[in-house]
Amino acid sequence: MAVVKADDFLSPVPMLVPWGTPILYTGVGVLLARYALPHAPALPVSITKEVLFPLNLAGTALLSQLLGMMTARARFQHGVDIPFICPRPEDVRKGEPEEKDLRRLQFLSAARAHGNLVENIPIALPLVAYLNTTPLALQANVVYSFFLLGRAVSGMDYATKGPKARLLGFIPATLCQFLLAGMVVNSAIEYMRG
């Protein structure tokens, strides 16, 4: 395991995404769905629905289980009781923290890695499930695959290196969610236009 310091687990992650960014990326998703993605090469719908979507579902389930097992392993490895949920600055003594404090913070990072995945799946999975009923099924499954990859990188980094390390996967995974949302919005617009 990498050498960690208490500061790695307590420093707040700076706000990188202003409030307007989600709207921007959803708009980009709408534009891509409307103008670029319809011209992308398409696989037969049966391959998309019968291969890519089930693989994405399985990948989601396996990633959730893996991060859950990492949480349990960290809990036992660091001797952390379940009720200790959120790290607070007062949980780590000033100066050189005690080993017990670092173990608790490492456990919390592993638990949050799993929690973050569980919080994000209910957002992304219904989007791709809906898009599987549209001509954008292939593109949606490709975007969802990148979402899963981003969540995997974010979760593994968070669980092993602390909250600061999660951004490498968090940012692309979040962008993928916004792209999926934009694609769904575009699909609804196209349906309403008839």
C-alpha positions, 0 to 999 in steps of 0.5 A: 500500500502507498505511503499516505498522510492524514492531509491526503484524506482531509484536504477538501477537493477544490471545486473544479466544475462551476454550476454552468458546466453540467448545462454545457455538457448536457448541451454538448450531448444534445448536439452530438446526438443530433449531428455527429452520432447519427453518422457514426458507424452502427452495429446491428441493433441485436449486437448492441442490445444483446451484447454491449448492454448486458456487458455494461450491466455485468460490469456495473454489478462487478465493479460495485461488488469489487469496491464493496469487497475493498471496503470490507477488506479495509474495514477488517484490515484497519480495525474500523467499526462500522459506526465511524462514517465521516472524517472530520478534522478533529478525528486526526490529531494535529501534527503526526496522526496516530496510526489508528486515525490513519487507518480510519481515514483509509477505511473511509476512503474505501467506503466512499469509493463504493458509496460513490459508485452506488450513488452514480449508477442510479443516474447513469444506468437508466439513461443508457437503458432508455437509450437502448430503445433508440437508434443511439443504442450503440453510442449510448453503450460506448459512452456508458462503457467509458463511464464505467471505466472512469468510475473504476479508476476513480473508485480504485484511486479513492480507495487506495490513495484518498479523496484527492486521487479520485479526480482522474476517473471522476471527471470523465465519468461525470462528463459521460453522465452528462453526455448520456443525459444530453442524448436522452434529452435529444431523443425526447426532443426528436420524439416530440418533433415526430 
